Amino acid sequence: MDEDDREKKALRKEVRALNRKIEDLEDVIGQLQEPLRELQKAARGYYKLIDLFMRYGEISPNLVVPELKDPMARDILEVLFERDGQNISQITDALRSRRGTASRRIVRDRLHMLEENGYVEGRTERKTVHYHVSKELLKKWSQVLRFDK
């Protein structure tokens, strides 16, 4: 074998080695792309939260029900968003600590109104009704936060 053939063979070997390294790098880049997409998605979510705060001065689930003007009903929704599945007594206690005062009867009336309007759902669990934020309201809230995809 002459010198030219040896050089060509060595060059082919180097080219194959470089091709393998390029393929390895492409694999690594491919593996990094998905986490970067997820990071971008999370960053967009944070920007959305900052935008909501700047526009409304708060980030509250009540943003999805601007038609709900009653402050007690709005507070009830916030209490249920903070801790879902509470009974009337638990909701009343939470409102008392938040507002300073709350009547169990008024809370019950507001819960019935919220239930009629589709904002909350009452479910009987062991002879006690526990109230939950409705799936529709949760869906709207996740859309406002852009966590729905």
PyMOL commands that set and color helices and strands:
alter all, ss='L'
color gray80, all
select helices_A, chain A and resi 3-56+61-64+71-82+88-99+104-116+135-145
alter helices_A, ss='H'
color red, helices_A
select strands_A, chain A and resi 120-125+128-133
alter strands_A, ss='S'
color yellow, strands_A
deselect
rebuild
show_as cartoon
